[in-house]
Amino acid sequence: MRVECVVVFATLPPMTAGIARTPGDDAYALIEQMYPICRSITGDGVRATLSIINGIAPLTLTEVPSGESVLDWTVPPEWNIRDAYVADASGRRVIDFQQSNLHVVNYSEPVSARLTLDDLRPHLHALPDRPDSIPYRTSYYERSWGFCVTQHQLDALEPGEYDVCIDSSLEPGSLTYGELVVPGRSEDEILVSSHVCHPSLADDNLSGIAISALLARTLLEGPPPRHTIRFVYAPGTIGAITWLSRNRETATRIRHGLTLTCLGDAHPFTYKRTLAGSAVIDRAAAHVLATSGLEHQLIDFFPYGYDERQYNSPGFRLPVGSLMRGRHGQFPEYHTSADNLDFVSQARLAESFEVLSRLIAVVDGDRRLINTAPYGEPQLGSRGLYGALGGTQIPDAQLAMLWILNLSDGEHSLLDIAERAQIAFEAVASTAAVLEEHGLLVDA
């Protein structure tokens, strides 16, 4: 059974009310709201997160029942948790879910027992090399339970008996994902995908969720884009697999795509290419980052990381890259309690919003044009175009016009021209619009 509805949760107050705010301020405020929620691959934490996103831009939710086959996987039982602790003989909670939802291994089955420290130790997880941090651990597909602690907490536990309680449930329910579609002038789609399964981790992946939600709101408030732009908010791995299983026809319309994660930290930008490595999204990302003036790196696809690996799988081969700052598993705060609200900043979030906005604008605005006066160089002066772009930020506006006219043969796109002329895409597109207004260019 498929259940779809437009959610009608209460709309949040306008993010820009009062003093002037940047996209980084708005993104950080969203992260603050979502941070306390205990998310997982199913359950009320995901729904609560989607309700916050819905306050920014309207979502459609799909609930997929536990037990449903999705490609080679099966939707698991729904997990919810109310409380969890380990208490010493005096009743003092030495490990407390209420202090951090990372303290419980995500998807732990319910437990109520009294155990000696020796019997409890196999269920305790810590990071000896990062003694102040709580690790993030999961047990989605194997019935198990456990607690995550700092190494200092683990070392402080004294021999004796402890009361162990995990007040959780694993029952038939559903997996929830959300979608937002910005209608375009074409049925061809751009996919922006964010995973919504991580609990209190600010960078991974609340930063990606917040930035994509703000971009969706911005696009909804603007003129219709050329492409239809689809935002998907789904639990990692199983959520993307479920979405693909239920949207095979929709997937055939995806021409460009991105997964978003770790966009609030201070690391340089990283763009992970699609499997092919030469898709328009790959070239657009390289161009935007190169012209941004920001430190960055480009890396090739590998079949690990985030949901780009599902979209690029052999049966789909969708051109989906990944935009991030800190790389998967390659910074010490990754998947620990150190990925907190202090680890992300408004300034970095604002940079990420700008890069993402430009990247989507490039792939949406890239098109092929034809010079209507292709025999020789058209006379710009007689059309009032000679010097028409004086005072712009284009280093040589006349040369930009000539590059565009020379390469607008129906074979080269605006991105081709921007790359060849080494001019920012935005400048090429705006100059091409002027030439169109004067009848020198038409769509191919």
N, C-alpha and C positions, 0 to 999 in steps of 0.2 A: 504494500500500500504506500502511496506517495501523498504526503500532506504538504501543501504549500499555502502560505498566507503572507499578506503584507503585515508586518508587525506594527502595533500601534502603541508601543510603550511611550511614556511621557517624553516629550522633546526636551532636551537640555536647554538651559538659557543660552542666548547667543554668545558664542565664544569671544566675540569682539566687542562686547558691551563695555562701556566705560572708556578707559584710556586706550590709545592706539596699541595694537598688538601685532606681533609678527606671526607667521606660520609656525615658527619654532615655539613661541609662547603657547599657541593653541595646541600644538602637538604635545608639549610637555604637560599641559593641563589634562588632556585626555589620558595620557599615561598615568598620571597621578590617580585618576578615577578608576582605571582598570587594574592598577598594580595590586591592590589587596585581594583580588578575587582568586580563589583556587580553581584554576582551569585544568582540564584534562582533555582527552580525545572525545569524551562524551560528558553529558551531565549538565547540571544547572549552572556551573561556572561558565561554560561556553555560552549558554543562553543569556546569562547576565552580561557578559562581554558584548554579545551581539546587540543587546538592548541599548548599551551605551553608544555603540557605533550608529545605531538607528536614530539616536538623538542628533546626530550630525548629518546623516544622509539616509533616506529610507531604504530598508533592506527587505528582501523577500527571503523567508526562511523555508528550508526543506528539512523535514524530520524523516530519517531513514531507519526503519525498525531493526532492533537487534536480531541477528540471525540471518539477515538478508545477504545473499551472495553478491559481492561487488568485485568484478573481474576475478582474480584468483584468491580473493580475501573474503572474510565474513565479518559483518558488522558485529562488534563485541557487545556483551552486556553493558548497560549504562552504569557508570560509577558515580556515586555521590558520597560526600563525607561531611560530617557534622562536627566531629571533635576527635582528638587523639592525644594521648599523653603516655609518658612513663613516669610513675610516681615512686618515691622511695618509701621506706617503712613509716616515715612520719606523715606521709600523704602529700609531701611537697612534689610538685611537678618538676622533674629535672629535665624533661624534654616535653615541649608543649606546642602543639599544633597552632594554638591561638597566638603564639608569639611569631611564628613563621610557618606558612603552609608548605615550605620546602622540607620541614622536619619529617614529613611522612612520605614514604616511597609512593609515588603517584600510582593509583589503582590497587593499593593494598586492600586485601580482603579484611573483613571484620575480625577483630581479636578482642578477647577478654580473658586475661590469664594472669597468674602470679608466677614469675620466673626468677631463677637465680641469675646473677650477673653472667655466669658462664653460659647459661642457656640463652640469655638475651644477646650476647655479643655477636653471634652470627647474623643477627638481624639489624645490626647497627653499621652505618656507613659514614666514613669520615675521609678527610683529605690530609694526610700527614704533611704534605708539602705546602698546604695552605691552611694552617691550623685555626685561622679565624673565620673561615668560610664554611657554610653549609652546602654540601653538594646537592644537585638535583638528580634524582634517580626515578626510574619508572619500572613498572612490571605489568605492561598492558596485556600481554598475551599468555602469561603464566600465573596461575594462582599462587600468590606469595604475599608477604607483608614485610614491612621494615620501617626503620626510622633513619633519618639523615641528621648528623650532628657535626658540630665543629670538633676538631681534634682535641681542643681544650676541654670541651664537655665530656668527650669520651674518656679522657685521662682522669677526669675528676670523679668518675663513677667509682663508688666503693663496693667491695664485696657485700653480698646480702641479697635479699629478695626485693623484687620490684613488681608493682602492679602495672600491667600493660593493657591499654585500651585503644582500639581503633574503631570508632563508631562510624562505619562506612557501610555502603550497600553496593552489591553487584547483582543487578536484576534486569529482566527484560525491559527495555526502554527504547531509546533511539539515539542515533548520531545526528547532530544538528550542524548544518552549514548555512551561511547567508550569502546572498548575491545582491548586487546593485548593478543595474544596466543603465548606462548613459546612452540614449538613442543617438545614432549617427545618421548621416545621409546615405550610408552604405551598410549592407548586412555584414561586410567583412569586419572582423573583430580584433580588438586589442585586449589581451587578458592581463589583469593585474591581480596577483594571487598572494595572500598573506595567511600564514598558519596561526590558529587561535587556540592552541592546545597547551601552551606553556603557562605555568602558574606565575608567581611573583618574580618575573625576570623582565626588567625594564627595557633592555636593549633587544633581547631575543625573546619574544618578538613584538613586544608592545610598540616599539618605535615604528616598525613596518606597518602595523595595524593603524596607528594614529595618523601617520603621514598619508597612507592610501585613503583613509576616510576623509581627510581634509581635501585631498585632490579630487575625490569623487564629488564632494560638495561644491568645490570651485567649478568643476566641469558642468555640473547640473545647473549652476547659476549663469553660465556663459552661453554663447551661441552653440548650436549643435556641431559636434565635431564631424569630420569626414567619415571616420570609422565609428562603429558602435564599440563602446568601451565597457568591458565587463569586469567588475570587481568581485572576487571570490574570497570569502573568509571561511576557511575550513580547517579542521584539525590536521596536523601534519601527517603525511603518508596516507593513513586510512581515509582521511577526509578528501584529499585530492583524488585518491583512487575511487572513492565513492562518487565524487562529482563526475569524473571521467566515465564511470560505469553508467551513470544516468544521463549523460549529456554527450553521447557519441556524435550525434548530428551537429550539435552546437560546436563541438570541438573542431569539426571540419571547416568552420568559418573563421577560426583563429589564424590570423596572419602574422601577429607579433605578440610577444608576451614577456612578462617579468614576474619573478618571485621577489619579495622584499623582506629583508631581515637586517637586524643589527645596524640601524641607520642613525643612532643617537650617540654613539661613542666617538672618541677623538682619533680613531685610526684613519689613515687615508682611505679613500674610496676603493672598492674592489668591484669589478664587473666580471662575472663568470659567463663566458660565452655559451651559446647553444651548442648542441652536439655538432652541427655542421660547421659552426665557427665563422660563417660568412653571411649569416642572415642579415636582413635590414636592421633588426634590433641590435645586432652585434656592432654593425658599422655606425649606427646612430649613437650607441653608448660610447664608443671610442671617440666619435666626433664631439659629443657634448662634454665629455670629461676632458678632452684635449683642449677645448676652447673655454673651459671653466676657470682655468688658472689654478685649480685645486690639485693637490698631490693625489695620484691614483695608480692603480695597476690593473691590467687586463690578464685574466687567466683562462685557460682552456677548460672545457667541460670535463667533468669526471662524475661517475655515477654514484655520488654520495653527497650529502649535504641536505638540501631542502627539497621542496616539491618540484623543482625544475627537472629532477630525475624521473618523476612520473610523467610529466608532460612530454619529455624527450624520449620516452620509452619506444621500442620498435613498432608497436601497434599504432602509435599516435604520431610520433616524430613532430611534435609541435615546436615551432621556433621560439622557445621560452628561455631567456637568460635569467641571471640573478644579480640584483643590485644590493650591495652591502658595504659596510665599512670594515669592522673587525670580521675576520674569516672564521668559519665554522671550526670550533675546537682549537683555535690558534691564538687565543689570548687568555690570560689566567683567570679573568672574571667569568669566562664562558661557563654556563650551566652551574653557577654557584650563587650564593646569596650576595656576593660582591657585585653582581649585575643588578644593582638597585637604582633608586632614583638619583643618587649622587653620581652614578656612572654615566648618565646621559645628560646632555645640556641643550638648552634652547638654541644656542648658536649652531651646534652641529645638526640639530633637527631642521633648522631653517635652511642650512646648506643642502641637506638631503632633499627637502621639499623642492627647492629650486632645481636641483639636478633632475629629480624625477619629473617635474613639470616640463622642463625643457626636453627631456628624452621622449615623453609621450607626445609633445608637440611636434617633434621632428618626425617620428614614425607616422603620425597622423597627417602631417602636412606634406610629406614627401610625395611627389607626383611627377609625371613626365609632361613636358610642354613642347609645342612645335612653333618654331619661328615662322611667322607669316610672310617675312621678307628675307628668304634664305639666300638669295643670290647676291653675294657681296655683303658689305656692311651697310645696314640701313642708316639713313641720315637722321641722327638724333636731334640735331639742331632745329630742323624744320618742324619737328614735333614738340619742341620746347623741352626736350629731355637733356640737352647738353648742359651740364651743371645743375640739373634739377634736384640732385641729391646732395648738393653742397651742404656742408655742416653736419652731415651724418657721421656715425661712428665707423662707417666703412672706410678703410684706409684709402682706397681709390675707387670711388663710386662709379666713375666712367668705365674703369676696367672691369668692375663687377658686372655692369650692364653688358659689356662686350663678351665676357665669359658666358653669361647666361644666354645671350643671343647665339653665340657660336655653338654651344652644346645642346641647345634646345632643338633637337632633331627627332624627337620621339623615342630615342633610344636611351638618352641620359636623363636621370631624375634630378631633382633639386639637390638631393643629398650627394649624388655623383658630382654635381657642379661645385657644391660647397667643399667637398674633399679635394677636387682637382685645383680649384682656385685658392684653397686655404683661407676661406672666408666663412665666418660663422653662419650656420644654416639660417638663423633668423634674418640675417642681413640679405642673404640670397633670396629667401622667400618674399621679404618685403619689397626688394628691388624687382623681382619677377612680377609682383602684383602691380607695380607702377607700369611696367611694360605691357601687361595685360590690359590695363586701363586705356592705353594708347593704341591698342589693336595690333601690337607686334608679337604677341604670344597668344596661343589658344591651347586648350587641353588636347593632349595626344589622343 
